[in-house]
Amino acid sequence: MMTLQDIIQSLDRLSARDQEVLFEILQNKRNQDKKIRTLGSLRGKYADIKTSSDEFA
């Protein structure tokens, strides 16, 4: 497994375009995680109950 330091050092070897793609992937992942947390908090005590819309996600 790579350490954080290994990952940071390997970024220098990526092309500018590859760095942009990686950044977009990380942003999308972070936004998706944030969306899931927000939806859970909005649903409050019912956050663990499945709804019909969960089946379509």
Biopython code that builds the backbone (N, CA, C, O; Angstrom):
import numpy as np
from Bio.PDB.StructureBuilder import StructureBuilder

atoms = [
    (1, "MET", "N", (0.846, -1.183, 0.000)),
    (1, "MET", "CA", (0.000, 0.000, 0.000)),
    (1, "MET", "C", (0.893, 1.249, 0.000)),
    (1, "MET", "O", (1.918, 1.296, 0.681)),
    (2, "MET", "N", (0.493, 2.228, -0.756)),
    (2, "MET", "CA", (1.257, 3.471, -0.831)),
    (2, "MET", "C", (0.924, 4.357, 0.366)),
    (2, "MET", "O", (-0.216, 4.419, 0.826)),
    (3, "THR", "N", (1.945, 5.029, 0.847)),
    (3, "THR", "CA", (1.718, 6.006, 1.903)),
    (3, "THR", "C", (1.314, 7.327, 1.256)),
    (3, "THR", "O", (1.440, 7.505, 0.045)),
    (4, "LEU", "N", (0.838, 8.225, 2.062)),
    (4, "LEU", "CA", (0.462, 9.542, 1.556)),
    (4, "LEU", "C", (1.665, 10.221, 0.909)),
    (4, "LEU", "O", (1.535, 10.861, -0.134)),
    (5, "GLN", "N", (2.814, 10.083, 1.518)),
    (5, "GLN", "CA", (4.036, 10.684, 0.967)),
    (5, "GLN", "C", (4.358, 10.099, -0.409)),
    (5, "GLN", "O", (4.753, 10.832, -1.315)),
    (6, "ASP", "N", (4.192, 8.784, -0.572)),
    (6, "ASP", "CA", (4.418, 8.143, -1.870)),
    (6, "ASP", "C", (3.470, 8.702, -2.933)),
    (6, "ASP", "O", (3.869, 8.961, -4.068)),
    (7, "ILE", "N", (2.230, 8.877, -2.546)),
    (7, "ILE", "CA", (1.234, 9.408, -3.483)),
    (7, "ILE", "C", (1.593, 10.833, -3.894)),
    (7, "ILE", "O", (1.537, 11.178, -5.075)),
    (8, "ILE", "N", (1.954, 11.641, -2.935)),
    (8, "ILE", "CA", (2.318, 13.035, -3.226)),
    (8, "ILE", "C", (3.512, 13.090, -4.168)),
    (8, "ILE", "O", (3.526, 13.883, -5.109)),
    (9, "GLN", "N", (4.500, 12.264, -3.922)),
    (9, "GLN", "CA", (5.682, 12.247, -4.784)),
    (9, "GLN", "C", (5.345, 11.741, -6.185)),
    (9, "GLN", "O", (5.939, 12.195, -7.163)),
    (10, "SER", "N", (4.407, 10.811, -6.292)),
    (10, "SER", "CA", (4.054, 10.276, -7.608)),
    (10, "SER", "C", (3.268, 11.274, -8.443)),
    (10, "SER", "O", (3.215, 11.139, -9.665)),
    (11, "LEU", "N", (2.659, 12.267, -7.820)),
    (11, "LEU", "CA", (1.925, 13.283, -8.570)),
    (11, "LEU", "C", (2.835, 14.037, -9.527)),
    (11, "LEU", "O", (2.399, 14.459, -10.597)),
    (12, "ASP", "N", (4.092, 14.207, -9.149)),
    (12, "ASP", "CA", (5.043, 14.918, -10.006)),
    (12, "ASP", "C", (5.272, 14.200, -11.326)),
    (12, "ASP", "O", (5.646, 14.823, -12.319)),
    (13, "ARG", "N", (5.049, 12.892, -11.340)),
    (13, "ARG", "CA", (5.278, 12.106, -12.552)),
    (13, "ARG", "C", (4.070, 12.090, -13.487)),
    (13, "ARG", "O", (4.165, 11.612, -14.617)),
    (14, "LEU", "N", (2.943, 12.607, -13.023)),
    (14, "LEU", "CA", (1.748, 12.643, -13.861)),
    (14, "LEU", "C", (1.777, 13.857, -14.784)),
    (14, "LEU", "O", (2.304, 14.912, -14.432)),
    (15, "SER", "N", (1.205, 13.687, -15.957)),
    (15, "SER", "CA", (1.079, 14.823, -16.873)),
    (15, "SER", "C", (0.059, 15.800, -16.293)),
    (15, "SER", "O", (-0.696, 15.456, -15.384)),
    (16, "ALA", "N", (0.045, 17.002, -16.820)),
    (16, "ALA", "CA", (-0.896, 18.009, -16.335)),
    (16, "ALA", "C", (-2.335, 17.525, -16.531)),
    (16, "ALA", "O", (-3.185, 17.718, -15.662)),
    (17, "ARG", "N", (-2.601, 16.897, -17.674)),
    (17, "ARG", "CA", (-3.958, 16.392, -17.948)),
    (17, "ARG", "C", (-4.333, 15.286, -16.967)),
    (17, "ARG", "O", (-5.457, 15.260, -16.464)),
    (18, "ASP", "N", (-3.407, 14.379, -16.691)),
    (18, "ASP", "CA", (-3.687, 13.306, -15.730)),
    (18, "ASP", "C", (-3.928, 13.867, -14.334)),
    (18, "ASP", "O", (-4.758, 13.342, -13.591)),
    (19, "GLN", "N", (-3.213, 14.924, -13.972)),
    (19, "GLN", "CA", (-3.426, 15.563, -12.675)),
    (19, "GLN", "C", (-4.823, 16.176, -12.619)),
    (19, "GLN", "O", (-5.495, 16.099, -11.591)),
    (20, "GLU", "N", (-5.260, 16.787, -13.727)),
    (20, "GLU", "CA", (-6.602, 17.370, -13.780)),
    (20, "GLU", "C", (-7.673, 16.288, -13.644)),
    (20, "GLU", "O", (-8.658, 16.467, -12.929)),
    (21, "VAL", "N", (-7.474, 15.172, -14.331)),
    (21, "VAL", "CA", (-8.438, 14.071, -14.254)),
    (21, "VAL", "C", (-8.497, 13.529, -12.827)),
    (21, "VAL", "O", (-9.580, 13.290, -12.293)),
    (22, "LEU", "N", (-7.347, 13.339, -12.223)),
    (22, "LEU", "CA", (-7.300, 12.853, -10.841)),
    (22, "LEU", "C", (-8.015, 13.820, -9.900)),
    (22, "LEU", "O", (-8.769, 13.394, -9.024)),
    (23, "PHE", "N", (-7.781, 15.106, -10.078)),
    (23, "PHE", "CA", (-8.427, 16.117, -9.250)),
    (23, "PHE", "C", (-9.946, 16.060, -9.409)),
    (23, "PHE", "O", (-10.677, 16.159, -8.423)),
    (24, "GLU", "N", (-10.426, 15.899, -10.651)),
    (24, "GLU", "CA", (-11.865, 15.797, -10.895)),
    (24, "GLU", "C", (-12.448, 14.558, -10.225)),
    (24, "GLU", "O", (-13.533, 14.613, -9.645)),
    (25, "ILE", "N", (-11.735, 13.450, -10.304)),
    (25, "ILE", "CA", (-12.198, 12.215, -9.668)),
    (25, "ILE", "C", (-12.310, 12.405, -8.160)),
    (25, "ILE", "O", (-13.303, 12.008, -7.550)),
    (26, "LEU", "N", (-11.289, 13.014, -7.562)),
    (26, "LEU", "CA", (-11.303, 13.242, -6.117)),
    (26, "LEU", "C", (-12.429, 14.193, -5.715)),
    (26, "LEU", "O", (-13.089, 13.988, -4.696)),
    (27, "GLN", "N", (-12.645, 15.237, -6.523)),
    (27, "GLN", "CA", (-13.728, 16.173, -6.231)),
    (27, "GLN", "C", (-15.086, 15.486, -6.310)),
    (27, "GLN", "O", (-15.941, 15.684, -5.447)),
    (28, "ASN", "N", (-15.278, 14.676, -7.351)),
    (28, "ASN", "CA", (-16.546, 13.970, -7.502)),
    (28, "ASN", "C", (-16.787, 13.017, -6.346)),
    (28, "ASN", "O", (-17.905, 12.915, -5.842)),
    (29, "LYS", "N", (-15.746, 12.322, -5.925)),
    (29, "LYS", "CA", (-15.857, 11.402, -4.794)),
    (29, "LYS", "C", (-16.232, 12.164, -3.526)),
    (29, "LYS", "O", (-17.105, 11.746, -2.765)),
    (30, "ARG", "N", (-15.560, 13.277, -3.321)),
    (30, "ARG", "CA", (-15.838, 14.075, -2.123)),
    (30, "ARG", "C", (-17.256, 14.645, -2.159)),
    (30, "ARG", "O", (-17.950, 14.658, -1.142)),
    (31, "ASN", "N", (-17.683, 15.116, -3.338)),
    (31, "ASN", "CA", (-19.033, 15.658, -3.462)),
    (31, "ASN", "C", (-20.081, 14.578, -3.234)),
    (31, "ASN", "O", (-21.110, 14.838, -2.611)),
    (32, "GLN", "N", (-19.835, 13.377, -3.729)),
    (32, "GLN", "CA", (-20.774, 12.271, -3.532)),
    (32, "GLN", "C", (-20.863, 11.920, -2.054)),
    (32, "GLN", "O", (-21.959, 11.713, -1.533)),
    (33, "ASP", "N", (-19.721, 11.850, -1.371)),
    (33, "ASP", "CA", (-19.722, 11.554, 0.068)),
    (33, "ASP", "C", (-20.473, 12.636, 0.842)),
    (33, "ASP", "O", (-21.225, 12.340, 1.770)),
    (34, "LYS", "N", (-20.263, 13.881, 0.452)),
    (34, "LYS", "CA", (-20.931, 14.999, 1.117)),
    (34, "LYS", "C", (-22.439, 14.928, 0.885)),
    (34, "LYS", "O", (-23.229, 15.191, 1.792)),
    (35, "LYS", "N", (-22.825, 14.573, -0.331)),
    (35, "LYS", "CA", (-24.246, 14.462, -0.659)),
    (35, "LYS", "C", (-24.899, 13.368, 0.189)),
    (35, "LYS", "O", (-26.005, 13.551, 0.696)),
    (36, "ILE", "N", (-24.225, 12.249, 0.340)),
    (36, "ILE", "CA", (-24.766, 11.142, 1.131)),
    (36, "ILE", "C", (-24.929, 11.564, 2.590)),
    (36, "ILE", "O", (-25.945, 11.263, 3.216)),
    (37, "ARG", "N", (-23.929, 12.258, 3.129)),
    (37, "ARG", "CA", (-24.026, 12.721, 4.521)),
    (37, "ARG", "C", (-25.162, 13.731, 4.677)),
    (37, "ARG", "O", (-25.900, 13.689, 5.661)),
    (38, "THR", "N", (-25.305, 14.634, 3.712)),
    (38, "THR", "CA", (-26.356, 15.648, 3.777)),
    (38, "THR", "C", (-27.728, 15.006, 3.718)),
    (38, "THR", "O", (-28.615, 15.359, 4.495)),
    (39, "LEU", "N", (-27.911, 14.061, 2.796)),
    (39, "LEU", "CA", (-29.200, 13.383, 2.694)),
    (39, "LEU", "C", (-29.515, 12.628, 3.975)),
    (39, "LEU", "O", (-30.657, 12.625, 4.435)),
    (40, "GLY", "N", (-28.512, 11.993, 4.547)),
    (40, "GLY", "CA", (-28.724, 11.277, 5.804)),
    (40, "GLY", "C", (-29.141, 12.207, 6.927)),
    (40, "GLY", "O", (-30.021, 11.877, 7.722)),
    (41, "SER", "N", (-28.507, 13.369, 6.990)),
    (41, "SER", "CA", (-28.851, 14.305, 8.061)),
    (41, "SER", "C", (-30.225, 14.924, 7.835)),
    (41, "SER", "O", (-30.931, 15.233, 8.795)),
    (42, "LEU", "N", (-30.610, 15.108, 6.573)),
    (42, "LEU", "CA", (-31.935, 15.656, 6.293)),
    (42, "LEU", "C", (-33.039, 14.666, 6.654)),
    (42, "LEU", "O", (-34.135, 15.059, 7.055)),
    (43, "ARG", "N", (-32.737, 13.386, 6.507)),
    (43, "ARG", "CA", (-33.728, 12.366, 6.819)),
    (43, "ARG", "C", (-33.810, 12.116, 8.324)),
    (43, "ARG", "O", (-34.756, 11.490, 8.800)),
    (44, "GLY", "N", (-32.827, 12.600, 9.064)),
    (44, "GLY", "CA", (-32.858, 12.509, 10.524)),
    (44, "GLY", "C", (-32.984, 11.091, 11.035)),
    (44, "GLY", "O", (-32.241, 10.200, 10.624)),
    (45, "LYS", "N", (-33.934, 10.889, 11.937)),
    (45, "LYS", "CA", (-34.061, 9.577, 12.564)),
    (45, "LYS", "C", (-34.524, 8.507, 11.581)),
    (45, "LYS", "O", (-34.470, 7.318, 11.894)),
    (46, "TYR", "N", (-34.975, 8.911, 10.404)),
    (46, "TYR", "CA", (-35.426, 7.952, 9.393)),
    (46, "TYR", "C", (-34.340, 7.639, 8.363)),
    (46, "TYR", "O", (-34.620, 7.017, 7.338)),
    (47, "ALA", "N", (-33.119, 8.062, 8.625)),
    (47, "ALA", "CA", (-32.019, 7.901, 7.662)),
    (47, "ALA", "C", (-31.730, 6.447, 7.328)),
    (47, "ALA", "O", (-31.272, 6.153, 6.224)),
    (48, "ASP", "N", (-31.985, 5.530, 8.254)),
    (48, "ASP", "CA", (-31.679, 4.109, 8.012)),
    (48, "ASP", "C", (-32.817, 3.344, 7.355)),
    (48, "ASP", "O", (-32.683, 2.155, 7.065)),
    (49, "ILE", "N", (-33.931, 4.019, 7.121)),
    (49, "ILE", "CA", (-35.091, 3.355, 6.514)),
    (49, "ILE", "C", (-34.996, 3.507, 5.001)),
    (49, "ILE", "O", (-34.857, 4.615, 4.482)),
    (50, "LYS", "N", (-35.074, 2.378, 4.302)),
    (50, "LYS", "CA", (-35.029, 2.384, 2.841)),
    (50, "LYS", "C", (-36.295, 3.010, 2.285)),
    (50, "LYS", "O", (-37.379, 2.817, 2.835)),
    (51, "THR", "N", (-36.170, 3.742, 1.220)),
    (51, "THR", "CA", (-37.319, 4.287, 0.512)),
    (51, "THR", "C", (-37.303, 3.734, -0.902)),
    (51, "THR", "O", (-36.306, 3.155, -1.334)),
    (52, "SER", "N", (-38.380, 3.907, -1.612)),
    (52, "SER", "CA", (-38.437, 3.379, -2.978)),
    (52, "SER", "C", (-37.398, 4.070, -3.860)),
    (52, "SER", "O", (-36.902, 3.467, -4.812)),
    (53, "SER", "N", (-37.065, 5.316, -3.559)),
    (53, "SER", "CA", (-36.064, 6.014, -4.376)),
    (53, "SER", "C", (-34.669, 5.436, -4.188)),
    (53, "SER", "O", (-33.820, 5.598, -5.064)),
    (54, "ASP", "N", (-34.408, 4.761, -3.058)),
    (54, "ASP", "CA", (-33.097, 4.128, -2.840)),
    (54, "ASP", "C", (-32.841, 3.041, -3.868)),
    (54, "ASP", "O", (-31.693, 2.790, -4.232)),
    (55, "GLU", "N", (-33.892, 2.398, -4.337)),
    (55, "GLU", "CA", (-33.738, 1.319, -5.304)),
    (55, "GLU", "C", (-33.282, 1.833, -6.666)),
    (55, "GLU", "O", (-32.696, 1.079, -7.443)),
    (56, "PHE", "N", (-33.539, 3.099, -6.964)),
    (56, "PHE", "CA", (-33.187, 3.667, -8.256)),
    (56, "PHE", "C", (-31.824, 4.334, -8.263)),
    (56, "PHE", "O", (-31.337, 4.712, -9.328)),
    (57, "ALA", "N", (-31.199, 4.488, -7.113)),
    (57, "ALA", "CA", (-29.911, 5.179, -7.016)),
    (57, "ALA", "C", (-28.783, 4.307, -7.476)),
    (57, "ALA", "O", (-27.628, 4.733, -7.460)),
]
sb = StructureBuilder()
sb.init_structure("model")
sb.init_model(0)
sb.init_chain("A")
sb.init_seg("    ")
for serial, (resi, resn, name, xyz) in enumerate(atoms, 1):
    if name == "N":
        sb.init_residue(resn, " ", resi, " ")
    sb.init_atom(name, np.array(xyz, "f"), 0.0, 1.0, " ", f" {name:<3s}", serial, name[0])
structure = sb.get_structure()
